[in-house]
Amino acid sequence: MEERNLKFHPPRRQVDSAPTDEVVWASVSRYVTMPERTTDDPGDLDSTCHSLEDITQDMQSASLGSDVRSQISCTTEYEGDQEAASHGFEKMPHSDSSSKVFQDEPDGFPRRLRLPTPAKARWLKAFHSVKQKLQREHSSEAADEITALPGDARKNKWISDVADNFYTGIDMPSRMELPSRRQSVPFVSDLNRRRCAVSHDLGYTMHAGKSGMPLLAARHSVDDEDLKMHVYKKALQATIYPISSITPHSFHTWSATRPTYCHECEGLLWGLARQGLKCSECGVKCHEKCKDLLNADCLQRSAEQNAKHGAEDKAGIKKAAMRERMQLLEKNTPEVFEFIRTVFKVPEEEHKQVMQSVKDGLLAGTSNWSARLVITVKSAQGLTGKDKTGTSDPYVTVQVGRTKKRTKTVPKELNPVWDQDFTFECHNSSDRIKVRVWDEDDDLKSKIRKNFVPESDDFLGQTIIEVRTLSGEMDVWYNLEKRTGKSAVSGAIRLHISVAIKGEEKVAPYHVQYTSLHESIFHHLCEASGDEVNLPDSKTDEDWKIYFDQPAQGVVEEFAVRYGIESIYQAMTHFSCLSSKYLSPRVPCVMSTLLANINAFYAHTAATTHVSCGDRFAASNFGREKFIKLLDQLHNNLRIDLAQYRKYFQSSDPHRLQDLKCTIDLLTSITFFRMKVQELPSPERACDVVTKCIRACMDSTYSFLYDNCSELFEREYEDPSFDSNSKQQDEGPSTTNLNFWNKLIVLMASVIEEDKNHYAQVITQFHHELNVGELSAECLWSFFSNDFAEALKVHEKLEHRELSSNDYMSMHFKVKSFYNDYLSGIAAMQGVVPEYPRWFQPFVMQWLNENDMVCMDYLNSAFEKDKKDGFKQVSDQTPFSCSVTDVFATVNQCLDVIKRLEIPDPEIQKSYFKRFALTVDKVLHSYQNLVTAEFPRQMSNHQVACILQNNIFQLRIQLDKVTRAMGGEDLDINAKDILDEQQIRIGVTLDELAAHFAMGISVEIRKAMDELSRLMYSKVKGGGQLSAAQHGQTEDLQDLADAILAPLMNLLNGTLEVFSELCEKKVLKRLLKELWRNTVQCMEKTVVLPPANDPRHLLGSRVAQNATAKIEDVSKQVLNKIPVTTLQDISKESEKNLSPKQCAVVTVALNTIVDYFNASGKGLRKHYMEHSPEIQSLKHALAMYTQSTDTLISTFISKQTQQDKFAVADPVGEVSIQVDLFTHPGSGDHKIRVKVVACNDLRWATNGMFQPFVEVNLLGPHLASRKRKFSTKSKSNSWAPKFNEDISFMIGSEAEPDAYELHICVKDYCFARTDSIVGVAVLQLRAIVEQRGCACWCSLGRQLYLNETGWTILRILSQRSTDEVAKQFVTLKHMERSVTNQPPANQARPAG
């Protein structure tokens, strides 16, 4: 599917009439096709319709209005994005404006969504009507297709649809996807306009609509009219004859004819000629080094000097020059004076009079000016040590004009305190206050030097203050400066100066006057620009000192220069003014820069002056408490505004974002001021303040989103066809749907995206500690988690939930995507297990329970469908049928859903996997049962039987993949045990099917073995000891083996060739193993051993056959019961006794069969076959043919340890035996003494006389020439006879006693006929070897219990007709009580 690139364009013309549905239908229906279905699964509507883009293009090519095309295009863009998102495609990136949602109206509230025009609304209604009609027709056609199917097929198709919808009905986005927005203002930028509540912990309130601090707007200096008029005159005086444009001195080298002193330093001009410099205009004299320190106006000074000395003509000329200069300035820069007049709102006539008086005052000079100065020398800090001890003895000289005064000397102190007052009378405003600090030397040399050289003490620093800059009272720290380049100076001095100017005793100090001027200009410019702050565009390094545009900047600069206003005071005054407009554009940036320079002035200079920052700030002319109060109030207001940063700093305006950055810089500067300048011990960190503000903003933002969720979502994301009724239903959280929470998550994600993409880009001051996007995500998640968890608890408690489990699963995925996208990467969330999986645990378990039913229904449907199709292979490369793939399709879909949940809580993940493992176990167990039940009916069809076995084996492969997909070795032990047990059951089932299938072929194998046996006995003749390993005989033996194996090989070739084509490799090996077992076992029983396992059970008769028939005569009773033909066959079978040559041929044939099943390494492994119990048994049987009778009997006794099993289970009496074992110390021979004591509880029924006796036989090796049998005397009619007879047996040292056993038989003596057997018992001597004797009661059984090895040995021994020991051994072990004499256990014995 191609990406959509449809854009909404405004209509170029209006269409008054909308077409009917039929017209739109005609345009749309041509692109709609309903193809025939080729599968059982219904397709999605999108697969049967062309894209809406094609429809749009067709409608554009038709004769429809552009308005129609634009509306269709608009709708297509919205739906196309949704369609692309649903198919995994990324949406087409939108412009920056697409991420903006709200637009503000003048009232400050969000603007409602504009409704479409009537024509547009009708067009959209028609379009959606056509779309719904298409969907209804599609649904109807799909329903008709299902209805037309047969009953089972219709059911299977319905189940298939249900299973598909069960999984595909879950919306599983891998990332948080936000719908396209419509409006162009950043999302929630005006949220707080609807909610002005601020967190109570801030403790402050703010009036809406203000751009600054209203409390700082009211200034006493602005309201004081007298002060303003005085400042107005002073401003005119500073600008009409500015200090910046004074006439410089005209110095030339001059030779004094008499002693002359420097006007600046008052030092003697030394030398015979050319001692110093002299101004040709005003006559001032000074040293070359002091000329730069003179700052008086040459022209004004000249006029004053001439007037004092009576040179009126010269004075008049100088005043005329000054008047001309003032008139020229007034003519060239009238805007400056007009600006001053406008600022102070002075009428023009009055302004002219004031201008004239100001000029006259300047021309009159300082002849009538006088002032009284009171200077208090307080203290100094950080002075330079001049003495050898590293200290100094400082004192201070204060000079005003020609008057000089000095303080006391403070010995050995670099931070002296004097606190001395000095009073001066000053009559010239151009005079200077010269404050110098000296180190007094008290040695003799210094005292003599003082008489000849003035100021001979060591110089520690000076400061020079212009008298004209003084007004009122001042308490200031002054940095000490150098007098020459060679001076070593450091530290600062604190002075308190009080100035009382004649005629201006009640006028405020110049700093207050400057404040009035600065504030008046600031408020005048704001009022003139509509309450906006006009900031100058200066790009210099000192741009922070540029406060206004011209001419306002020139006015404040000239005023500051003339009256000695420090630049730091100017900056603090301007900062105070800006604080009333701190929310205006660009103002935070300027304020931040100003405060940073103020901090630098008070904090960074402390390193050179050695004056503490707090002391320097306390001496500020602005006022310590005043500035601190200003910053405190500003700090509080900044906190309030940052708590609503979405309201005041919209992300759509880059300038406002920059203001936000500067506001935080300003907050940081305030914190720095409090810590460094104010010297507070632990002021609140700016990062902590900003964090609290963001949290407060997120609190109000979330509350607004929660309260207005549906309205906001409808306005931003819903399409015009959104039903108004459903809008009302989605107003808040509900138990009938989760729409509210879906919308809330989308809105929260939009807020976080805005924070990440806009606000986080500008709030970078604390990038190591604060990330706005992460903090907003954390806060919103905290609020959301509390509300949503409570809502889900309500859903959980519902008895009947209206929502399906898929709805909750879709919500789970949305919450997971939200958490992964916005919270998983937060450092605070690292290592913290989120809680949201626990909220959904009951609903996921509900979904997994429903998944059981879906899987089982789908399983039965798939198996029935597969059965109906005849269990056909999926393809030539996949030898299994469709049902197994269908089963795991549902299983894997369920697993995919669980894995895509990405549960971070390991305990919950374990519970899900355990529950899923139970589902897998149930489904696979059911499938095995279905296959096991169906397998017997399909065994005749080898192809289907093989496919069914392949299906079971495929379960193992797919289950192993599922196990690895669930975690493999890392899977929870409970779930892993369930799956491992299922793997074992699958293996067992596969083995059972393979055994069952091989059993069906065993009949043919038995026939082939019978033919093999016949051929061997007919073709392999002759005796002698032969071996397959002897040279020269190998080829003959191999030829004979090949000849007798021909029937078997023909059968195996045909069978295995079919199996190799139909079965998977592992299944084939299992079949080979079963065929191998059957072949070897059949060969052992048919070829090697005599025919019957237990001769006593042949043909249902419990009489002895085979070897017994050779050893004893068959009684007439037996001959009368068994047909003659059967006896003949038995006689033939009993003649089978392999010769050594036949054994060698069988060995070669067995090796050939092993090679055949190995198939050059492609079949069964030789190691497996050679060590299998079947071949070991066969080889053991072959080996027995060559073993001696003694060896066979020893083997029999050692292997048959449970011969009394029948006697214990069903005893017919008991016999008391006492056995003693003696060993000769010299020869090693053994003597066994047996005493038959008595019998008890003999269960025997007879009509005649009962004469029981006991027969004891010693069985073991090397007894051919020794006594082996002993019989007691018979007792008449006694069922508990007592014998007390002894007998001794002798055995040699060839074998140990544990190789022997006593065979005890109780018989009923019968004259002239065979004695009847009452019961038999066996006592093996190994049980008494250690005790060397015993006395015990032995239970009598009806017969002995023998295992397969025992019967094999008996079969071989029965063939040795000439061996009396073998014949006797076989006879004894075949003894069995007669079937006809079986009295009940509780039958009463006859008396006597």
Salt bridges, closest charged atoms under 4 A:
ASP54 OD2 - HIS50 ND1 3.99
ASP58 OD2 - ARG30 NH2 2.35
GLU79 OE2 - LYS131 NZ 3.28
ASP81 OD2 - HIS94 NE2 3.85
GLU83 OE1 - ARG4 NH2 2.90
ASP104 OD2 - ARG193 NH2 3.39
GLU105 OE2 - ARG111 NE 3.83
GLU145 OE1 - ARG37 NE 3.14
GLU264 OE1 - ARG432 NH1 3.21
GLU266 OE2 - ARG402 NH1 3.92
GLU281 OE1 - LYS318 NZ 2.64
GLU288 OE2 - LYS291 NZ 3.53
GLU330 OE1 - LYS359 NZ 2.43
GLU338 OE2 - ARG341 NH2 2.47
ASP419 OD1 - LYS378 NZ 3.78
GLU425 OE2 - ARG372 NE 3.61
GLU440 OE1 - ARG406 NH2 3.46
GLU440 OE2 - LYS450 NZ 3.98
ASP442 OD1 - LYS447 NZ 3.58
GLU455 OE2 - LYS404 NZ 3.41
GLU455 OE1 - ARG483 NH1 3.12
ASP457 OD1 - LYS450 NZ 3.79
GLU466 OE2 - ARG432 NE 2.90
GLU473 OE1 - HIS496 NE2 3.85
ASP475 OD2 - ARG494 NH2 2.93
GLU504 OE2 - LYS234 NZ 3.39
GLU519 OE2 - ARG219 NE 3.32
ASP531 OD1 - LYS581 NZ 2.18
ASP537 OD1 - ARG586 NH2 3.17
GLU542 OE1 - LYS545 NZ 3.37
GLU566 OE1 - HIS511 NE2 2.81
GLU625 OE2 - ARG624 NH1 2.81
ASP632 OD1 - ARG674 NH2 2.87
ASP659 OD2 - ARG656 NH1 2.64
GLU684 OE1 - ARG639 NH1 3.61
GLU684 OE2 - LYS692 NZ 3.06
ASP688 OD1 - ARG685 NH1 3.34
ASP707 OD2 - ARG195 NH2 2.65
GLU711 OE2 - ARG112 NH1 1.48
GLU714 OE2 - LYS727 NZ 2.89
GLU716 OE2 - ARG715 NE 2.72
ASP730 OD2 - LYS743 NZ 3.45
GLU754 OE1 - ARG646 NH1 2.99
ASP755 OD2 - ARG646 NH2 2.49
GLU769 OE1 - ARG685 NH2 2.60
GLU778 OE2 - ARG695 NH2 3.98
GLU790 OE2 - LYS793 NZ 3.72
ASP821 OD1 - ARG175 NH1 3.61
ASP852 OD2 - ARG915 NH2 2.59
ASP869 OD2 - LYS865 NZ 3.61
ASP896 OD2 - ARG900 NH1 3.80
GLU902 OE1 - LYS816 NZ 3.99
ASP905 OD2 - ARG838 NH2 2.65
GLU907 OE2 - LYS910 NZ 3.78
ASP921 OD1 - ARG985 NH2 1.99
GLU934 OE1 - LYS867 NZ 3.31
GLU934 OE1 - ARG937 NH2 2.75
ASP960 OD2 - ARG964 NH1 2.10
ASP980 OD2 - LYS976 NZ 3.15
ASP991 OD1 - ARG1070 NH1 2.08
ASP1010 OD1 - ARG1006 NE 3.42
GLU1011 OE2 - ARG1014 NH2 2.19
GLU1074 OE2 - ARG1077 NH1 2.66
ASP1094 OD1 - ARG1096 NE 3.23
ASP1094 OD2 - HIS1097 ND1 3.09
GLU1133 OE1 - LYS1136 NZ 2.74
GLU1135 OE2 - LYS1110 NZ 2.93
ASP1155 OD1 - LYS1166 NZ 3.17
GLU1174 OE2 - ARG1077 NE 3.81
ASP1190 OD2 - HIS1262 ND1 3.51
ASP1210 OD2 - ARG1342 NE 2.82
ASP1220 OD2 - ARG1233 NH2 2.45
ASP1241 OD2 - ARG1243 NH2 3.77
ASP1241 OD1 - ARG1389 NH1 3.17
GLU1255 OE1 - LYS1269 NZ 3.44
GLU1255 OE1 - LYS1307 NZ 3.32
ASP1286 OD2 - ARG1233 NH1 3.91
GLU1301 OE2 - LYS1373 NZ 2.51
GLU1348 OE2 - ARG1355 NH2 3.90
GLU1364 OE2 - LYS1367 NZ 3.39
GLU1376 OE2 - ARG1102 NH1 3.08
